[in-house]
């Protein structure tokens, strides 16, 4: 189990979410859901797909999402 900042682009299952749970819930990022990491750079936002939506996350939020 690693956070999104340590993963390469691809599809993952969310295992755990830490931090502002309400915001993650609003975005549909919940334990058990599938997300696709589209891009992750050394700096700047992390781009993911949740369902049919693309979401740009700050690095702090991405670090709070643990996936397998």
N, CA, C and O atoms as CSV, one atom per row, in Angstrom:
chain,resi,resn,atom,element,x,y,z
A,1,UNK,N,N,0.859,-1.175,0.000
A,1,UNK,CA,C,0.000,0.000,0.000
A,1,UNK,C,C,0.900,1.231,0.000
A,1,UNK,O,O,1.721,1.408,0.899
A,2,UNK,N,N,0.740,2.079,-1.012
A,2,UNK,CA,C,1.509,3.314,-1.131
A,2,UNK,C,C,0.560,4.451,-1.487
A,2,UNK,O,O,-0.555,4.221,-1.957
A,3,UNK,N,N,1.018,5.689,-1.256
A,3,UNK,CA,C,0.187,6.818,-1.652
A,3,UNK,C,C,0.413,7.133,-3.133
A,3,UNK,O,O,1.358,6.639,-3.747
A,4,UNK,N,N,-0.458,7.952,-3.687
A,4,UNK,CA,C,-0.415,8.238,-5.125
A,4,UNK,C,C,0.884,8.885,-5.580
A,4,UNK,O,O,1.264,8.744,-6.743
A,5,UNK,N,N,1.574,9.593,-4.689
A,5,UNK,CA,C,2.815,10.255,-5.093
A,5,UNK,C,C,3.931,9.267,-5.399
A,5,UNK,O,O,4.929,9.637,-6.017
A,6,UNK,N,N,3.779,8.023,-4.981
A,6,UNK,CA,C,4.804,7.011,-5.216
A,6,UNK,C,C,4.414,6.012,-6.303
A,6,UNK,O,O,5.100,5.007,-6.489
A,7,UNK,N,N,3.334,6.270,-7.013
A,7,UNK,CA,C,2.848,5.339,-8.037
A,7,UNK,C,C,3.070,5.899,-9.440
A,7,UNK,O,O,3.138,7.112,-9.638
A,8,UNK,N,N,3.179,4.996,-10.400
A,8,UNK,CA,C,3.248,5.362,-11.809
A,8,UNK,C,C,1.826,5.425,-12.359
A,8,UNK,O,O,0.913,4.847,-11.769
A,9,UNK,N,N,1.623,6.122,-13.489
A,9,UNK,CA,C,0.288,6.161,-14.078
A,9,UNK,C,C,-0.276,4.760,-14.280
A,9,UNK,O,O,0.433,3.831,-14.666
A,10,UNK,N,N,-1.575,4.635,-14.007
A,10,UNK,CA,C,-2.263,3.355,-14.128
A,10,UNK,C,C,-3.506,3.342,-13.268
A,10,UNK,O,O,-3.843,4.348,-12.643
A,11,UNK,N,N,-4.193,2.206,-13.230
A,11,UNK,CA,C,-5.427,2.062,-12.456
A,11,UNK,C,C,-5.134,1.417,-11.111
A,11,UNK,O,O,-4.336,0.485,-11.011
A,12,UNK,N,N,-5.794,1.931,-10.079
A,12,UNK,CA,C,-5.569,1.463,-8.714
A,12,UNK,C,C,-6.880,1.422,-7.940
A,12,UNK,O,O,-7.856,2.083,-8.296
A,13,UNK,N,N,-6.878,0.629,-6.871
A,13,UNK,CA,C,-8.002,0.558,-5.945
A,13,UNK,C,C,-7.633,1.377,-4.711
A,13,UNK,O,O,-6.555,1.201,-4.144
A,14,UNK,N,N,-8.531,2.275,-4.296
A,14,UNK,CA,C,-8.290,3.073,-3.094
A,14,UNK,C,C,-8.467,2.175,-1.876
A,14,UNK,O,O,-9.494,1.512,-1.728
A,15,UNK,N,N,-7.459,2.157,-1.003
A,15,UNK,CA,C,-7.487,1.334,0.198
A,15,UNK,C,C,-7.809,2.182,1.422
A,15,UNK,O,O,-8.573,1.765,2.292
A,16,UNK,N,N,-7.222,3.372,1.485
A,16,UNK,CA,C,-7.374,4.218,2.668
A,16,UNK,C,C,-7.235,5.670,2.257
A,16,UNK,O,O,-6.470,5.998,1.350
A,17,UNK,N,N,-7.984,6.546,2.933
A,17,UNK,CA,C,-7.907,7.978,2.699
A,17,UNK,C,C,-7.701,8.663,4.042
A,17,UNK,O,O,-8.437,8.412,4.997
A,18,UNK,N,N,-6.699,9.526,4.108
A,18,UNK,CA,C,-6.448,10.293,5.327
A,18,UNK,C,C,-6.701,11.765,5.035
A,18,UNK,O,O,-6.554,12.210,3.897
A,19,UNK,N,N,-7.076,12.506,6.044
A,19,UNK,CA,C,-7.224,13.947,5.867
A,19,UNK,C,C,-8.668,14.376,5.746
A,19,UNK,O,O,-9.548,13.832,6.412
A,20,UNK,N,N,-8.911,15.375,4.872
A,20,UNK,CA,C,-10.247,15.979,4.758
A,20,UNK,C,C,-11.244,15.031,4.092
A,20,UNK,O,O,-11.512,15.145,2.896
A,21,UNK,N,N,-11.785,14.109,4.858
A,21,UNK,CA,C,-12.658,13.058,4.313
A,21,UNK,C,C,-13.859,13.613,3.563
A,21,UNK,O,O,-14.292,13.021,2.574
A,22,UNK,N,N,-14.397,14.722,4.005
A,22,UNK,CA,C,-15.573,15.289,3.336
A,22,UNK,C,C,-15.239,15.661,1.895
A,22,UNK,O,O,-16.024,15.399,0.984
A,23,UNK,N,N,-14.086,16.266,1.694
A,23,UNK,CA,C,-13.680,16.664,0.344
A,23,UNK,C,C,-13.474,15.435,-0.549
A,23,UNK,O,O,-13.898,15.428,-1.705
A,24,UNK,N,N,-12.831,14.408,-0.020
A,24,UNK,CA,C,-12.639,13.184,-0.794
A,24,UNK,C,C,-13.993,12.559,-1.130
A,24,UNK,O,O,-14.191,12.072,-2.243
A,25,UNK,N,N,-14.923,12.571,-0.175
A,25,UNK,CA,C,-16.268,12.034,-0.402
A,25,UNK,C,C,-16.956,12.805,-1.532
A,25,UNK,O,O,-17.582,12.205,-2.406
A,26,UNK,N,N,-16.837,14.144,-1.510
A,26,UNK,CA,C,-17.447,14.970,-2.552
A,26,UNK,C,C,-16.878,14.648,-3.931
A,26,UNK,O,O,-17.585,14.732,-4.935
A,27,UNK,N,N,-15.600,14.280,-3.975
A,27,UNK,CA,C,-14.951,13.943,-5.240
A,27,UNK,C,C,-15.191,12.492,-5.654
A,27,UNK,O,O,-14.854,12.103,-6.772
A,28,UNK,N,N,-15.771,11.688,-4.758
A,28,UNK,CA,C,-16.014,10.275,-5.055
A,28,UNK,C,C,-14.816,9.387,-4.799
A,28,UNK,O,O,-14.757,8.257,-5.285
A,29,UNK,N,N,-13.852,9.898,-4.029
A,29,UNK,CA,C,-12.647,9.131,-3.709
A,29,UNK,C,C,-12.851,8.492,-2.345
A,29,UNK,O,O,-12.664,9.127,-1.307
A,30,UNK,N,N,-13.239,7.221,-2.369
A,30,UNK,CA,C,-13.565,6.487,-1.151
A,30,UNK,C,C,-12.848,5.143,-1.158
A,30,UNK,O,O,-12.533,4.623,-2.229
A,31,UNK,N,N,-12.584,4.571,0.012
A,31,UNK,CA,C,-12.003,3.230,0.041
A,31,UNK,C,C,-12.878,2.260,-0.756
A,31,UNK,O,O,-14.101,2.241,-0.615
A,32,UNK,N,N,-12.228,1.464,-1.588
A,32,UNK,CA,C,-12.942,0.501,-2.417
A,32,UNK,C,C,-13.214,0.979,-3.828
A,32,UNK,O,O,-13.581,0.174,-4.683
A,33,UNK,N,N,-13.044,2.272,-4.099
A,33,UNK,CA,C,-13.314,2.762,-5.451
A,33,UNK,C,C,-12.060,2.651,-6.316
A,33,UNK,O,O,-10.937,2.627,-5.813
A,34,UNK,N,N,-12.279,2.585,-7.617
A,34,UNK,CA,C,-11.185,2.501,-8.576
A,34,UNK,C,C,-10.873,3.899,-9.084
A,34,UNK,O,O,-11.782,4.655,-9.427
A,35,UNK,N,N,-9.590,4.245,-9.132
A,35,UNK,CA,C,-9.166,5.510,-9.717
A,35,UNK,C,C,-8.050,5.228,-10.717
A,35,UNK,O,O,-7.365,4.209,-10.633
A,36,UNK,N,N,-7.883,6.137,-11.654
A,36,UNK,CA,C,-6.805,6.028,-12.628
A,36,UNK,C,C,-5.890,7.225,-12.470
A,36,UNK,O,O,-6.330,8.370,-12.577
A,37,UNK,N,N,-4.631,6.965,-12.217
A,37,UNK,CA,C,-3.626,8.018,-12.143
A,37,UNK,C,C,-3.199,8.335,-13.567
A,37,UNK,O,O,-2.613,7.496,-14.252
A,38,UNK,N,N,-3.494,9.544,-14.005
A,38,UNK,CA,C,-3.204,9.944,-15.380
A,38,UNK,C,C,-1.802,10.526,-15.486
A,38,UNK,O,O,-1.030,10.139,-16.363
A,39,UNK,N,N,-1.471,11.455,-14.593
A,39,UNK,CA,C,-0.131,12.038,-14.623
A,39,UNK,C,C,0.284,12.500,-13.239
A,39,UNK,O,O,-0.529,12.929,-12.420
A,40,UNK,N,N,1.587,12.392,-13.017
A,40,UNK,CA,C,2.181,12.805,-11.751
A,40,UNK,C,C,3.577,13.307,-12.081
A,40,UNK,O,O,4.400,12.560,-12.611
A,41,UNK,N,N,3.844,14.561,-11.772
A,41,UNK,CA,C,5.154,15.146,-12.011
A,41,UNK,C,C,5.850,15.383,-10.683
A,41,UNK,O,O,5.253,15.219,-9.619
A,42,UNK,N,N,7.116,15.768,-10.752
A,42,UNK,CA,C,7.847,16.065,-9.523
A,42,UNK,C,C,7.294,17.295,-8.816
A,42,UNK,O,O,7.447,17.449,-7.604
A,43,UNK,N,N,6.662,18.152,-9.571
A,43,UNK,CA,C,6.036,19.359,-9.008
A,43,UNK,C,C,4.666,19.523,-9.641
A,43,UNK,O,O,4.393,18.991,-10.717
A,44,UNK,N,N,3.817,20.262,-8.960
A,44,UNK,CA,C,2.507,20.538,-9.519
A,44,UNK,C,C,1.477,19.494,-9.160
A,44,UNK,O,O,1.761,18.551,-8.422
A,45,UNK,N,N,0.268,19.668,-9.692
A,45,UNK,CA,C,-0.844,18.790,-9.320
A,45,UNK,C,C,-0.725,17.383,-9.895
A,45,UNK,O,O,0.041,17.121,-10.821
A,46,UNK,N,N,-1.512,16.497,-9.308
A,46,UNK,CA,C,-1.618,15.108,-9.744
A,46,UNK,C,C,-2.975,14.972,-10.426
A,46,UNK,O,O,-3.998,15.340,-9.848
A,47,UNK,N,N,-2.992,14.451,-11.637
A,47,UNK,CA,C,-4.237,14.331,-12.398
A,47,UNK,C,C,-4.732,12.893,-12.332
A,47,UNK,O,O,-4.010,11.959,-12.682
A,48,UNK,N,N,-5.986,12.724,-11.875
A,48,UNK,CA,C,-6.585,11.392,-11.774
A,48,UNK,C,C,-7.945,11.383,-12.457
A,48,UNK,O,O,-8.539,12.429,-12.719
A,49,UNK,N,N,-8.422,10.176,-12.739
A,49,UNK,CA,C,-9.787,9.994,-13.232
A,49,UNK,C,C,-10.542,9.212,-12.174
A,49,UNK,O,O,-10.090,8.164,-11.714
A,50,UNK,N,N,-11.707,9.741,-11.791
A,50,UNK,CA,C,-12.608,9.076,-10.844
A,50,UNK,C,C,-13.939,8.951,-11.562
A,50,UNK,O,O,-14.598,9.957,-11.827
A,51,UNK,N,N,-14.339,7.737,-11.876
A,51,UNK,CA,C,-15.558,7.561,-12.662
A,51,UNK,C,C,-15.361,8.187,-14.030
A,51,UNK,O,O,-14.420,7.837,-14.743
A,52,UNK,N,N,-16.236,9.108,-14.403
A,52,UNK,CA,C,-16.138,9.792,-15.693
A,52,UNK,C,C,-15.515,11.171,-15.577
A,52,UNK,O,O,-15.513,11.926,-16.550
A,53,UNK,N,N,-14.988,11.515,-14.415
A,53,UNK,CA,C,-14.447,12.853,-14.179
A,53,UNK,C,C,-12.936,12.833,-14.037
A,53,UNK,O,O,-12.359,11.905,-13.470
A,54,UNK,N,N,-12.307,13.877,-14.565
A,54,UNK,CA,C,-10.884,14.095,-14.320
A,54,UNK,C,C,-10.768,15.104,-13.188
A,54,UNK,O,O,-11.484,16.105,-13.159
A,55,UNK,N,N,-9.857,14.832,-12.256
A,55,UNK,CA,C,-9.690,15.684,-11.081
A,55,UNK,C,C,-8.209,15.986,-10.912
A,55,UNK,O,O,-7.378,15.078,-10.945
A,56,UNK,N,N,-7.877,17.263,-10.731
A,56,UNK,CA,C,-6.508,17.661,-10.416
A,56,UNK,C,C,-6.417,17.824,-8.905
A,56,UNK,O,O,-7.159,18.605,-8.309
A,57,UNK,N,N,-5.504,17.082,-8.295
A,57,UNK,CA,C,-5.319,17.130,-6.845
A,57,UNK,C,C,-3.993,17.790,-6.515
A,57,UNK,O,O,-2.998,17.594,-7.211
A,58,UNK,N,N,-3.990,18.572,-5.449
A,58,UNK,CA,C,-2.734,19.073,-4.925
A,58,UNK,C,C,-1.917,17.913,-4.393
A,58,UNK,O,O,-2.458,16.852,-4.081
A,59,UNK,N,N,-0.616,18.117,-4.291
A,59,UNK,CA,C,0.264,17.033,-3.850
A,59,UNK,C,C,-0.054,16.580,-2.432
A,59,UNK,O,O,0.096,15.399,-2.119
A,60,UNK,N,N,-0.487,17.489,-1.571
A,60,UNK,CA,C,-0.852,17.122,-0.204
A,60,UNK,C,C,-2.044,16.182,-0.170
A,60,UNK,O,O,-2.057,15.217,0.594
A,61,UNK,N,N,-3.046,16.460,-0.997
A,61,UNK,CA,C,-4.213,15.574,-1.060
A,61,UNK,C,C,-3.833,14.229,-1.660
A,61,UNK,O,O,-4.271,13.187,-1.172
A,62,UNK,N,N,-3.025,14.239,-2.711
A,62,UNK,CA,C,-2.612,12.988,-3.349
A,62,UNK,C,C,-1.820,12.114,-2.380
A,62,UNK,O,O,-1.894,10.887,-2.434
A,63,UNK,N,N,-1.075,12.749,-1.510
A,63,UNK,CA,C,-0.276,12.013,-0.527
A,63,UNK,C,C,-1.161,11.336,0.514
A,63,UNK,O,O,-0.715,10.414,1.199
A,64,UNK,N,N,-2.406,11.780,0.641
A,64,UNK,CA,C,-3.341,11.225,1.621
A,64,UNK,C,C,-4.156,10.055,1.086
A,64,UNK,O,O,-4.935,9.453,1.826
A,65,UNK,N,N,-3.986,9.727,-0.192
A,65,UNK,CA,C,-4.735,8.637,-0.816
A,65,UNK,C,C,-3.810,7.432,-0.963
A,65,UNK,O,O,-2.801,7.493,-1.666
A,66,UNK,N,N,-4.168,6.332,-0.289
A,66,UNK,CA,C,-3.368,5.112,-0.334
A,66,UNK,C,C,-4.057,4.091,-1.223
A,66,UNK,O,O,-5.252,3.834,-1.080
A,67,UNK,N,N,-3.294,3.512,-2.140
A,67,UNK,CA,C,-3.859,2.618,-3.152
A,67,UNK,C,C,-3.063,1.323,-3.256
A,67,UNK,O,O,-1.930,1.222,-2.784
A,68,UNK,N,N,-3.689,0.344,-3.885
A,68,UNK,CA,C,-3.022,-0.923,-4.240
A,68,UNK,C,C,-3.277,-1.203,-5.700
A,68,UNK,O,O,-2.814,-2.216,-6.224
